[in-house]
Amino acid sequence: MGSPEGREPVLEARGLVKRFGQVLALRGVDFDLRHAEVHALCGENGAGKSTLIKTLSGLYPYGSYEGEILMSGQVQRFAAIADSEKSGLSVIHQELALVPEMTVAENVFLGHEPLRFGAVDHDRMLGETDKLLSRWGIDVSANATIADLGVGQRQLVEIAKALRKESKVLILDEPSAALTDKEVATLLAIVRELRSRGVSSVYISHRLEEVFALSDRITVLRDGQTVVTLDTAKTDRAAIIAHMVGREIDNLFPRRRSEPGKSLLTVKGLSVAERRGEKARLSDVSFDLRQGEVLGIGGLMGAGRSELLMHLFGVWGDRMTGSVELEKAPLAQAPSACIEQGVVLVTEDRKRYGLVLNQTVGFNLSLSAIDEFSPHGFVDRDRELKRNAEYVDSMRIKCSGQETVAGTLSGGNQQKIVLGKALMTKPKVVLLDEPTRGIDVGAKYEIYELINDLTAQGVAVLLVSSELPELIGMSDRILMLAEGRIGGSFEGNQISQEALLAAAMRPSQRAPHPEET
Amino acid sequence: MTATQAKVGLRDFSMLIALVLISCVFWLMDPTFLSARNLSQLAIELSATAVLSLGMLLIIVPGHIDLSVGSGLGLVGGLAAVLITGHGVSAPLALLVSAVVSVVIYAAMGAMIVKEKIPSFIITLGGLLVFKGVHWLVIGNSTIPVVTGGSQNLYSILTTYYLPPALGYVLAAAIVVLLGLAAWNNLKKRKARKLEADTEAAFLRWFLSAQLLVLFVVVLNQYRGMPLSLLVLGATAFVIHVISQHFRFGRYLYAIGGNEEAALVSGVPTGKVVVLAFAVMGVIVAISGFLQTAFAGASTTTTGALMELDAIAACVIGGTSLKGGRGTVVGVLFGALIMCVLLNGMTLLALSPEMKFIARGVVLALAVWMDVRLSRSSARA
């Protein structure tokens, strides 16, 4: 890690203030990125990171904010993203901007296709993309269709797209959220290599390990303000977390065990294919979920964790064999009926399956429980508004009111709406799929506390997580899936990272049945 | 939230302004445009189109489309006429039977769209052609009057009966009072829940609508009184408004249009809701079919032709998003009014049919362009 001290700043923000109506999203942010520096940006959801990036990149045009943006000492007045790109600034967004039907090469060159006699020169495009990918060690074929790639590979393609433009400044917004460890290593190598070539990067991530492995300096934002900028070498994780949340968090996983009660959800010999006639994606899965317990479901990408939850809820797959029972009665295979029986799913993909983004916070909160307010079809608006207001308060959803449009909130707050919507149905069993993905330490902590509250009330939780520490910290028992089978079942002091990983990578043979407890 | 409300308000008023402008142009070119007789005529013309547009709203909000309604309403209106004049069935029974047939047909189309996952565009395009053919078969390619020889029945009075002036005033007064009470009650509740409550805007909206309504009734009473068909439209608009804004079913329509997958996972019975929307469309097609056929006095091969496009245009002009998830009854009413005023005015000025088509097309494109501009600028603010 070189010392960027004394180098001239390539990108600067001075006293940035950005308002949305009466809400102050940025209230005076100062930030500077020096030449050949990796500068990490940390902060809770809603701290203003995304707003800062959108302002810096010209998505919020000059005139819509107060304060100054400078590049290499010159005040910039970006009217659109195209302007900032021209000045050498590229943003790799959290939400991928790739066309799924097109190939990697076509996406990398989208809008800049090389022409030959007026027609697109496919050979040149493929050749140059190949060169680009192998130059940066990205293990993806230039001719592959985006739709066939995993999320991690897509993210790397997105980065390749920015590399082609040879930008001076790269802003990476949560680039590693969906990457496997190997892909993260590739990503970190790319950013380091760019630094050695004089490219500066702003790196935004909730994963502090990456931040510390990569960055030269760290700036922490909180409530739309710069809290502190520190040299990475002179600080540590605990200090950064304390700055982010504004308080010390001594216990990351505050699981309070409660005595498990009677059996609620019983799954026996479940085998499921994606479509009728295809091969099984889940094979012979059996487990028992009891009142007041958290059963963790782990496994590698593609092991079938989300598929299991989605199938239980009736939105995925075709059941070949097996049974699912809730309190001895068969569980229906449709979301509306499942909710009626007391089972609810909190989805991993909140934009796709979680929220109606163009509607208000209140509309989304009460969507699943609306039956309760409309016994004869007519919605009792008064009762609904009251209940929504209670949930906005108790879930601590940061918004100017329940009539705020859901799509305008930060990721963590959106996640809280999805959770609130599920809880308003007063469920007996909650299926939680990656409930803390892409959200910050403070919001994570609140969601863990919520899990504790639920189990204390006798609700059973099925928790899918790809973060082993979270799985270990928050589960009472853990099932590891390996290629759609149960690779092992763990409880109490049997639980260790090594044992879980070993079970997750167990080759697909007859897996041992989970112990009866 | 302030922004959303201001935007809705601006949109409502911008349509009002457009409407006033268009009317002024017609009035300057031909003062009889604002005569009691012509406005009465306009009200009857408006009824069938506006009722149909309101049904279309319930189809477009969940992200579907119905291209079949023009020939569908021709068929249903024709069926009722044939039952009465051809088979001597009493008018009320003929209307009831035709309406039931309409509901069954539309619910079946909805079921095909949901169960077989065929896009509504295709199913209803097929419906457009099939219904047209069946309509022509039913009426035997001839002109079937809605009533035999100069007499009257329930079918024919739909567009020929006018309420006595006194009743018109009583009705208008009652509506004004009810609107005021509803607005006041709503404000009170919103304030109690500490939600944004703009008393001034609410009062202005109520005051404007009250004035327009009373003025309209005064003018209509100078001719023959309030047409029955307008009453049918009013009742339909009220029902559709309540369904879309106050019923669970309406909530579900907006959820499906906004994000169908999220709606499904949230427990919305998406299939049932869409089939029900099409069944309601069946009722609407029947009502507007009766109105349109009665207005012409008979079912002919051209009854209802191209009305599906007027209905879609009215929705879109009224701010309904074709992608689904957005649209209001008030907006659609304004949209339908703009389309009908345009047609009525141009007919009054004796413009050629060619010019009428071109003018309506241009207005549609202009209106949508303006709407896109407005929503873009308000999204940025």
HADDOCK unambig.tbl for C-alpha pairs under 7 A between the chains (distance, minus, plus):
assign (segid A and resid 335 and name CA) (segid B and resid 264 and name CA) 6.76 0.50 0.50
assign (segid A and resid 335 and name CA) (segid B and resid 265 and name CA) 5.78 0.50 0.50
assign (segid A and resid 335 and name CA) (segid B and resid 267 and name CA) 4.85 0.50 0.50
assign (segid A and resid 336 and name CA) (segid B and resid 267 and name CA) 3.78 0.50 0.50
assign (segid A and resid 336 and name CA) (segid B and resid 268 and name CA) 6.01 0.50 0.50
assign (segid A and resid 336 and name CA) (segid B and resid 269 and name CA) 6.18 0.50 0.50
assign (segid A and resid 339 and name CA) (segid B and resid 267 and name CA) 6.56 0.50 0.50
assign (segid A and resid 352 and name CA) (segid B and resid 261 and name CA) 6.64 0.50 0.50
assign (segid A and resid 352 and name CA) (segid B and resid 262 and name CA) 6.24 0.50 0.50
assign (segid A and resid 353 and name CA) (segid B and resid 261 and name CA) 5.34 0.50 0.50
assign (segid A and resid 353 and name CA) (segid B and resid 262 and name CA) 3.89 0.50 0.50
assign (segid A and resid 353 and name CA) (segid B and resid 265 and name CA) 6.29 0.50 0.50
assign (segid A and resid 354 and name CA) (segid B and resid 262 and name CA) 4.99 0.50 0.50
assign (segid A and resid 355 and name CA) (segid B and resid 262 and name CA) 5.68 0.50 0.50
assign (segid A and resid 356 and name CA) (segid B and resid 255 and name CA) 6.24 0.50 0.50
assign (segid A and resid 356 and name CA) (segid B and resid 258 and name CA) 5.34 0.50 0.50
assign (segid A and resid 356 and name CA) (segid B and resid 259 and name CA) 5.17 0.50 0.50
assign (segid A and resid 356 and name CA) (segid B and resid 262 and name CA) 6.51 0.50 0.50
assign (segid A and resid 358 and name CA) (segid B and resid 258 and name CA) 6.38 0.50 0.50
assign (segid A and resid 367 and name CA) (segid B and resid 266 and name CA) 6.62 0.50 0.50
assign (segid A and resid 368 and name CA) (segid B and resid 266 and name CA) 5.08 0.50 0.50
assign (segid A and resid 368 and name CA) (segid B and resid 267 and name CA) 5.68 0.50 0.50
assign (segid A and resid 370 and name CA) (segid B and resid 248 and name CA) 6.99 0.50 0.50
assign (segid A and resid 374 and name CA) (segid B and resid 248 and name CA) 6.53 0.50 0.50
assign (segid A and resid 377 and name CA) (segid B and resid 247 and name CA) 5.41 0.50 0.50
assign (segid A and resid 377 and name CA) (segid B and resid 248 and name CA) 5.31 0.50 0.50
assign (segid A and resid 378 and name CA) (segid B and resid 246 and name CA) 5.86 0.50 0.50
assign (segid A and resid 378 and name CA) (segid B and resid 247 and name CA) 4.45 0.50 0.50
assign (segid A and resid 378 and name CA) (segid B and resid 248 and name CA) 6.22 0.50 0.50
assign (segid A and resid 379 and name CA) (segid B and resid 246 and name CA) 5.47 0.50 0.50
assign (segid A and resid 379 and name CA) (segid B and resid 247 and name CA) 5.34 0.50 0.50
assign (segid A and resid 379 and name CA) (segid B and resid 248 and name CA) 5.97 0.50 0.50
assign (segid A and resid 403 and name CA) (segid B and resid 1 and name CA) 5.69 0.50 0.50
assign (segid A and resid 404 and name CA) (segid B and resid 1 and name CA) 5.25 0.50 0.50
